[in-house]
Amino acid sequence: MTQTLDKATYDRLTTERITNTNIGAFDQLTIVSQRAINGQLAHMWKNPKSILRKIEVRPDPEDTDYYFVADLDPPTVKLLTGPNKQQVVFYINIKSGTVGYWKGRGHRAEAKTEKLGTSRLALRVNMAFDQFKGNGVPENIQKALKKVDDYSVKQLIFDFTAADLIPKLNGVDKNESEFNISQEAETSFYELLAEYLDVLRKKDPSGNPGEHSILHYVATAKNAEVYTAAPTCAPTDLNFQSLPFVVVDSDRTGQTGVLEGKNNMLVYLQMTNDNEMPNALLEPSANWVMPPFDETSESYDGTVCLSKATFLDGFLLSRLAQFNSESTWVVDEAWWKSKNLGTSTEYNVFGHLGLTSKDLENDLFKDYQWKPLSSGDGTRKYEYKKTHRIDDDDGLWRVYQEGRTTNSLTVPEGLDSSGKSVIKFSGTTEVETYLHLDGIGEIGKTTCWVTCVWEASLILDGVDDGELKITVDNPKTTVTTKNDTSFRYPDILNNTLARCKTMFEDSNLHDIKASCEALFGGSWSFVFSQGRDFYVDKACFNREGDLMCQLKYKSAGV
């Protein structure tokens, strides 16, 4: 069984994380490695008041010779895979301890003690969601949510109520307890352990599980339609499971885990917008977390993944479609007619930039969304094209105006050489106006063009507050004009050209950076337990078009 990663395997798994991960039928996943959970438990253990630091069981205060006391190292968990995807083995790691017990019965009973060296107690524990009761939502969670009334805060907990001690079985169960104690003390020892389990099962005064039970906090939206600053995509339904870390295909069905199981994954299965939770759990495809290969290689213990439908299609592209709407030119009028018994000519030509509510009633303009072109060579390409023309070519003369908009958007797969995901989008809108109002040939024809060209990059990035940020880079807009004037009427389209140019210069296209910041001014926070929040280190898209955010703990690993 593979227990180390060589450089070639590390590179392969890193690539497969982008090319082979699959979110299945779920809207959102939050994945945390077993190593990260154990780091969390070690952090909680550092609290001097933590129940995880010491065992002291004295069932009868008057019987001072019957007890179990122990100093503990940080507890650890083992995520079970295979058929036990919603269970963990919780290890209570004993540094040293003493068991006080009675040998014999009645007046002949003798008080004895036995020292316990480095040992571990293995508990098979279910994981379960537990709803916060009353006003017990911790302050750091309230701060992250901004508006707690919009959310129900749940805890994914170790459910000790049905905890099952895995006794020492001399290798029969690979997850079993490990300790050395005499046979005469063993019965009392197990009885005292049962008393300790009762301590673990107790809840706090508010009726919430004790701090030692909490894996993570999760906020679910009470009303899926309510928009709040954080998190942007709050789940409305939750489930969870474990997944194995896969190096070779046979690891997918293994129950022990490669690399000592440290990279087995706890997966939050999440649905948004009141979508129904699928019945089936997630099948192993590729790894969502990565251990380090050496001291210089990148590692990450968590990932948040949002499906293509949820983020790319439902959030990013729909918001960026605003630029398609704002860059579309609509021709309002373009006509000519004779006056004064044909001795003179009247004309009118004008249009406007950006779709109005009235324009959206027109079938031509109803759809201004991005259209996919291709998804190869590590990129997804989208396009928006719209042409609108009114042409009065009835009779001797002619007047027309045409607006042509072509916008493009490229979404990369994975990260670039600088470790960023850079989305590039750009557009060109050209307005062409033509007049020919007399019969003197070419010298009576006039055409002018106003062209707006814009471009920008969007960078997906993380910040220390645990948020996904979308920042704007290299915004650029240019507006150019060309006037092919006629000899007879050199100034006839000057006002039209100036009016079109001013519309572009006054539009949101002229300040792409400000327009993008208005669209993506909010941030997206993730809430986890006990103050050791994750932050989004890097974010990118996988081959399926799902958004993947690498999570790291704010504080150094334990």
Salt bridges, closest charged atoms under 4 A:
ASP11 OD2 - LYS7 NZ 2.85
GLU16 OE2 - ARG12 NH1 3.16
GLU56 OE2 - ARG58 NE 3.13
ASP71 OD1 - LYS54 NZ 2.61
ASP73 OD1 - LYS95 NZ 3.94
ASP130 OD1 - LYS203 NZ 3.78
ASP164 OD2 - ARG124 NH1 3.55
ASP173 OD2 - ARG124 NH2 3.17
GLU178 OE2 - ARG120 NH2 3.65
GLU184 OE1 - LYS103 NZ 3.57
GLU184 OE2 - LYS112 NZ 3.41
ASP198 OD1 - ARG201 NH1 2.81
ASP249 OD1 - ARG252 NH2 3.32
GLU260 OE1 - LYS262 NZ 3.29
GLU298 OE2 - LYS538 NZ 3.16
ASP301 OD1 - ARG35 NH2 2.55
ASP313 OD2 - LYS308 NZ 2.77
ASP332 OD2 - HIS352 ND1 2.88
GLU346 OE1 - LYS337 NZ 4.00
GLU346 OE1 - LYS339 NZ 3.93
ASP359 OD2 - HIS352 NE2 2.74
ASP363 OD1 - LYS366 NZ 3.17
ASP367 OD2 - LYS371 NZ 2.40
GLU383 OE2 - LYS385 NZ 3.95
ASP391 OD2 - ARG389 NH2 3.11
ASP391 OD2 - ARG398 NH2 2.58
ASP393 OD2 - ARG398 NE 3.88
GLU402 OE1 - ARG389 NH1 2.83
GLU402 OE2 - ARG404 NH1 2.48
GLU413 OE2 - ARG543 NH2 2.92
GLU430 OE1 - ARG404 NH2 2.45
GLU432 OE1 - ARG404 NH1 3.12
GLU442 OE2 - LYS445 NZ 2.91
ASP461 OD2 - LYS420 NZ 2.99
GLU467 OE1 - LYS469 NZ 3.89
GLU505 OE2 - LYS501 NZ 2.52
GLU517 OE2 - LYS513 NZ 2.44
ASP537 OD2 - LYS552 NZ 3.81
